[in-house]
Amino acid sequence: MIKPGEVFSIVKDNQPVEGCTISRKILSNGKDAAIVFSMAKGTDISAETYSQNKLFWVLQGDLVVYSSAFGEVAVHTGEAVWTPTDVPVGAKTDTDAIYVEIAPEGVENMSTTIQPGEVFQLADLVPYQTGSIVNRDVLVAPGMKFVVMAFDEGTGLSEHAAPGNAMVFGLEGEAVINYEGVDHVLHAGEEILFAKNGRHSVKAKGRFKMALLMTLEK
C-alpha cells in the first residue's frame, strides 16, 4: 500500500512476474484512475473499446500499443502515447514492461501538440527557463489533471495543499519535497503521494523536472 509522504519507486515495487500481467491502482477518485501495469515478456492485453481517452506512459521496458485508429506503435522507457475514445486499444510486449495507464473520464483538454498514436517523451514537453518554473497541462478532465513541470535551479513551490490526492513523479534531477513538515529527497524514477489537503512544498536541487497527477473535486 502506498503511504502519503513516503518516497517510493513504482518500478522497483511492481516488477513483472513471468507469464503474468499484473495491474494495481495507484490513484483514483472512483471514476478516474491511474493504474500500474506490469507485463511479463510475451504477454498481451487484448484490444477493447473504451469511452475514455487513455494515456500509456512506459516507466521501464518496451511496449507496443495497438489500435484500429493508428495501427501499432512502439513505446519505450520514458515515452508515452495517448489513445482516442470508442476504438479498440490493446497492449503487448516482447520484453518485460512496466507502465502507467491514466484513464480519466470526459477529457476536456489534451495538449494540442500531441496527436493520438504519436509517441512522445514526457520530459520533453517542457523546457528549462532561467529563474523560472515552466508548467504544461498534458491532460485536463473534470476529475483529474496531469501536468509536467520544469524547475530551474533554486526555484520551487511554497507550502500549499491540493484539494484531492496527488502524486509526483520525478523525471529529471532531484528536489527536496517537504510533506507535513518533513523533508524528503525525490530523485528521477521515484514517486511520492500527497493525501488530500496534505501540506507540501518543492525546492529544486539543480534543474528538476516532474510530472504531477491530481484528482480534482467535481
Wavefront OBJ file of the C-alpha trace (Angstrom):
o trace
v 0.000 0.000 0.000
v 1.266 3.478 -0.889
v 1.526 5.760 2.140
v 1.287 9.555 1.776
v 4.568 11.329 2.399
v 6.855 8.372 1.672
v 9.178 8.292 -1.340
v 8.851 5.048 -3.301
v 9.589 3.590 -6.730
v 6.785 2.266 -8.913
v 9.326 0.340 -10.999
v 11.002 -1.358 -8.029
v 7.681 -2.155 -6.350
v 5.958 -3.580 -9.455
v 8.411 -5.909 -11.164
v 6.836 -8.293 -13.698
v 6.148 -11.949 -12.914
v 6.955 -14.491 -15.627
v 3.957 -15.246 -17.814
v 1.692 -12.787 -15.999
v 0.103 -9.380 -16.403
v -0.406 -7.523 -13.112
v -2.378 -4.315 -12.565
v -2.663 -2.075 -9.495
v -4.424 1.246 -8.954
v -2.128 3.949 -7.648
v -4.519 6.893 -7.739
v -8.299 7.047 -8.113
v -11.303 9.141 -7.199
v -13.824 6.422 -8.008
v -14.282 7.091 -11.723
v -10.920 8.414 -12.892
v -7.905 6.191 -12.326
v -4.174 5.769 -12.761
v -3.155 2.119 -12.907
v 0.287 0.494 -12.958
v 0.611 -2.475 -15.299
v 3.483 -4.959 -15.061
v 3.634 -7.117 -18.182
v 5.996 -10.051 -18.495
v 7.764 -10.859 -21.752
v 5.382 -12.221 -24.367
v 2.150 -11.111 -22.660
v -0.723 -9.252 -24.313
v -3.725 -7.239 -23.158
v -6.393 -7.789 -25.802
v -7.798 -4.782 -27.628
v -11.036 -3.478 -26.154
v -13.105 -0.365 -26.763
v -13.298 2.339 -24.070
v -15.240 5.562 -23.726
v -12.197 7.202 -22.105
v -9.009 8.589 -23.580
v -6.073 6.630 -22.189
v -2.502 7.753 -21.699
v 0.074 4.940 -21.731
v 3.376 6.006 -20.107
v 6.190 3.443 -20.063
v 8.431 3.571 -16.971
v 10.565 0.544 -17.866
v 10.935 -1.719 -20.888
v 9.255 -1.685 -24.281
v 5.539 -1.742 -25.032
v 3.551 -1.969 -28.255
v 0.208 -0.149 -28.112
v -2.134 -1.068 -30.929
v -5.448 0.280 -32.155
v -7.610 0.302 -35.249
v -7.184 4.104 -35.182
v -3.395 4.174 -35.657
v -2.063 0.629 -36.034
v 0.894 -0.414 -33.858
v 3.298 1.982 -32.129
v 6.382 1.067 -30.091
v 6.661 2.929 -26.792
v 9.993 2.757 -24.946
v 11.167 3.736 -21.457
v 10.215 7.342 -20.683
v 7.874 7.595 -23.661
v 4.100 7.920 -23.742
v 1.195 7.733 -26.175
v -2.492 8.559 -25.819
v -5.453 6.943 -27.488
v -8.788 8.221 -28.807
v -12.141 7.085 -27.441
v -14.513 4.461 -28.818
v -11.930 2.405 -30.742
v -10.305 -0.902 -29.745
v -6.975 -0.452 -27.925
v -4.595 -3.155 -26.720
v -1.015 -3.569 -25.499
v 1.664 -6.241 -25.825
v 5.361 -6.653 -25.099
v 8.276 -8.795 -26.238
v 10.238 -7.676 -23.166
v 9.187 -7.052 -19.590
v 7.339 -3.727 -19.409
v 6.052 -1.529 -16.587
v 3.754 1.333 -17.493
v 1.197 3.727 -16.025
v -2.204 3.957 -17.673
v -4.046 7.195 -16.929
v -7.751 6.951 -17.780
v -9.882 9.945 -16.769
v -13.495 10.412 -17.797
v -14.527 13.293 -20.032
v -11.153 14.729 -21.055
v -11.719 18.441 -21.666
v -8.242 19.314 -22.888
v -5.353 17.240 -24.205
v -2.119 19.011 -25.100
v -2.618 20.188 -28.684
v 0.954 19.239 -29.577
v 0.152 15.543 -29.062
v -1.871 13.524 -31.558
v -3.433 10.091 -30.858
v -0.926 7.357 -31.638
v 2.006 9.796 -31.610
v 4.815 8.721 -29.268
v 6.443 11.452 -27.166
v 8.849 11.884 -24.264
v 7.021 13.304 -21.271
v 10.072 15.241 -20.036
v 10.462 16.911 -23.446
v 7.096 18.675 -23.168
v 8.587 21.440 -21.010
v 11.891 23.320 -21.411
v 14.008 24.779 -18.638
v 13.954 28.557 -18.358
v 16.406 30.590 -16.292
v 14.991 31.541 -12.896
v 11.571 30.144 -13.722
v 9.168 27.230 -13.347
v 7.579 26.065 -16.601
v 4.242 24.165 -16.485
v 2.317 22.359 -19.197
v -1.015 20.582 -18.879
v -0.830 17.171 -20.523
v -4.492 16.422 -19.925
v -7.361 18.010 -18.030
v -10.618 16.260 -17.106
v -13.334 17.153 -14.574
v -11.920 14.721 -12.022
v -8.227 14.534 -12.900
v -5.334 16.662 -14.137
v -1.864 15.642 -15.353
v 0.852 18.294 -15.529
v 4.565 18.350 -16.404
v 6.804 20.931 -14.705
v 10.403 22.105 -15.196
v 12.180 23.897 -12.322
v 15.342 25.909 -12.804
v 17.990 25.524 -10.107
v 16.902 27.113 -6.826
v 13.265 27.567 -7.806
v 10.374 25.893 -6.019
v 6.793 25.928 -4.824
v 5.945 27.339 -1.409
v 3.900 25.280 1.025
v 0.362 24.598 -0.161
v -2.288 21.868 -0.158
v -4.161 20.191 -3.010
v -7.961 19.685 -2.941
v -7.540 15.989 -3.825
v -4.945 13.251 -3.714
v -1.850 13.950 -5.801
v 1.239 12.035 -6.926
v 4.580 13.483 -8.003
v 6.790 11.545 -10.441
v 10.471 12.540 -10.638
v 11.528 12.847 -14.297
v 14.953 14.537 -14.221
v 17.314 15.644 -11.453
v 16.248 15.829 -7.826
v 14.310 18.035 -5.448
v 13.530 18.375 -1.763
v 9.853 17.658 -1.164
v 8.555 18.771 2.217
v 5.390 16.966 3.266
v 3.673 17.867 6.525
v 6.896 19.367 7.882
v 9.257 16.519 6.890
v 11.844 16.833 4.092
v 12.221 14.065 1.503
v 14.698 13.991 -1.398
v 12.975 12.869 -4.604
v 15.140 11.609 -7.471
v 14.290 10.845 -11.086
v 12.498 7.500 -11.185
v 10.906 7.940 -7.756
v 7.420 8.971 -6.663
v 5.679 10.471 -3.649
v 1.960 10.613 -2.797
v 0.203 13.578 -1.164
v -3.101 12.985 0.595
v -5.959 15.428 0.082
v -5.185 18.669 1.959
v -1.700 17.407 2.888
v 0.635 20.407 3.070
v 3.704 20.186 0.855
v 6.382 22.245 -0.895
v 9.002 21.680 -3.615
v 12.596 23.003 -3.811
v 14.734 22.060 -6.820
v 18.310 20.853 -6.218
v 19.772 21.867 -9.538
v 17.461 21.646 -12.524
v 14.485 19.351 -11.922
v 11.541 18.049 -13.928
v 8.495 16.274 -12.540
v 5.046 15.097 -13.547
v 2.092 15.789 -11.249
v -1.117 13.760 -11.323
v -4.009 15.200 -9.276
v -7.549 14.094 -8.552
v -9.968 17.033 -8.604
v -13.178 17.764 -6.747
v -16.180 17.522 -9.092
l 1 2 3 4 5 6 7 8 9 10 11 12 13 14 15 16 17 18 19 20 21 22 23 24 25 26 27 28 29 30 31 32 33 34 35 36 37 38 39 40 41 42 43 44 45 46 47 48 49 50 51 52 53 54 55 56 57 58 59 60 61 62 63 64 65 66 67 68 69 70 71 72 73 74 75 76 77 78 79 80 81 82 83 84 85 86 87 88 89 90 91 92 93 94 95 96 97 98 99 100 101 102 103 104 105 106 107 108 109 110 111 112 113 114 115 116 117 118 119 120 121 122 123 124 125 126 127 128 129 130 131 132 133 134 135 136 137 138 139 140 141 142 143 144 145 146 147 148 149 150 151 152 153 154 155 156 157 158 159 160 161 162 163 164 165 166 167 168 169 170 171 172 173 174 175 176 177 178 179 180 181 182 183 184 185 186 187 188 189 190 191 192 193 194 195 196 197 198 199 200 201 202 203 204 205 206 207 208 209 210 211 212 213 214 215 216 217 218
